[in-house]
Amino acid sequence: MPFTPFHLGPGAVFKAVGGDRFSFMVFGGSQVLIDLEPAVRMMIGSVILHGFTHTLIGALVIGTLAGAIGKPISERVLYEMNVPCHGFTYLPTLALFHMYFLMP
């Protein structure tokens, strides 16, 4: 079953243990990327649902891709939602601009 909520259980455990060193958003994004293949295969009526992305090599490729693009995307989403994010580099620049130019 693609996009299963059961993937989120281990992610919640890793987040609880890893704290700031583990991104639940990047983990969730990697699960969606991996499950895109079965979703597409279901739409085209393929008999085999789980292919390359559900192998060890495929998961490593997708995980590396998710890690590379997930952090900046997650930080941008959190920034747009006004959620504090310690890793977003644009936020301190914006705060300094506000402190020096907009405060009396």
HUBEL-V449961 format. One record per residue. N is the residue number from 1. RES is the residue in one small letter. OMEGA is omega in whole degrees, -180 to 180 (NA if undefined). NEAR is the number of other ideal C-beta (glycine too) atoms within 12 Angstrom. D_LAST is the distance of its C-alpha to the last C-alpha in Angstrom with 2 decimals. Layout:
BEGIN
N_RES_OMEGA_NEAR_D_LAST, N_RES_OMEGA_NEAR_D_LAST
END
This chain:
BEGIN
1_m_-179_12_57.01, 2_p_177_23_53.98, 3_f_-178_18_50.46, 4_t_177_17_51.81, 5_p_-180_14_49.54, 6_f_177_13_51.57, 7_h_-174_24_49.56, 8_l_178_19_46.49, 9_g_177_16_48.27, 10_p_178_20_48.47, 11_g_178_25_44.92, 12_a_177_17_43.68, 13_v_179_14_45.71, 14_f_178_20_44.36, 15_k_179_20_40.77, 16_a_-179_14_41.52, 17_v_-174_13_43.08, 18_g_180_16_40.81, 19_g_-178_11_37.44, 20_d_-179_13_34.62, 21_r_-179_15_37.32, 22_f_-180_23_38.85, 23_s_178_29_37.35, 24_f_179_27_38.99, 25_m_179_29_37.69, 26_v_177_33_39.33, 27_f_179_30_42.46, 28_g_177_29_42.65, 29_g_179_28_42.15, 30_s_178_36_44.97, 31_q_178_31_47.22, 32_v_179_26_46.65, 33_l_-180_32_47.38, 34_i_-177_31_50.56, 35_d_175_29_51.70, 36_l_-179_26_51.30, 37_e_177_27_54.72, 38_p_179_27_56.65, 39_a_179_21_54.89, 40_v_180_19_55.95, 41_r_176_20_59.41, 42_m_-179_18_59.79, 43_m_-179_12_58.87, 44_i_176_12_61.47, 45_g_180_9_64.07, 46_s_178_14_64.52, 47_v_179_10_66.75, 48_i_-179_15_64.73, 49_l_-175_21_61.19, 50_h_-179_22_59.91, 51_g_-172_19_60.24, 52_f_-176_20_58.41, 53_t_179_30_55.01, 54_h_171_23_56.77, 55_t_180_14_58.32, 56_l_179_12_56.93, 57_i_179_13_56.28, 58_g_179_22_54.69, 59_a_177_23_52.43, 60_l_178_17_51.36, 61_v_-180_20_50.58, 62_i_179_29_48.62, 63_g_178_22_46.83, 64_t_177_16_45.83, 65_l_180_22_44.62, 66_a_178_28_42.70, 67_g_-178_22_41.09, 68_a_-177_17_40.09, 69_i_-175_20_38.64, 70_g_-178_29_37.79, 71_k_179_26_34.94, 72_p_179_22_32.74, 73_i_180_25_33.74, 74_s_-180_28_33.06, 75_e_179_24_29.64, 76_r_178_20_28.75, 77_v_179_20_30.16, 78_l_178_24_28.26, 79_y_-180_23_24.98, 80_e_180_14_25.77, 81_m_-178_13_26.64, 82_n_176_11_23.39, 83_v_-180_16_25.63, 84_p_179_14_24.35, 85_c_-175_24_26.36, 86_h_-175_16_26.33, 87_g_-176_22_28.19, 88_f_-171_24_26.18, 89_t_-179_16_24.84, 90_y_-177_17_22.57, 91_l_178_21_20.37, 92_p_178_16_18.93, 93_t_178_14_18.17, 94_l_179_16_16.34, 95_a_178_17_14.39, 96_l_178_14_13.53, 97_f_180_13_12.54, 98_h_-176_13_10.20, 99_m_-174_12_8.75, 100_y_-172_11_8.56, 101_f_-174_11_7.98, 102_l_179_10_6.50, 103_m_-179_9_3.81, 104_p_NA_6_0.00
END
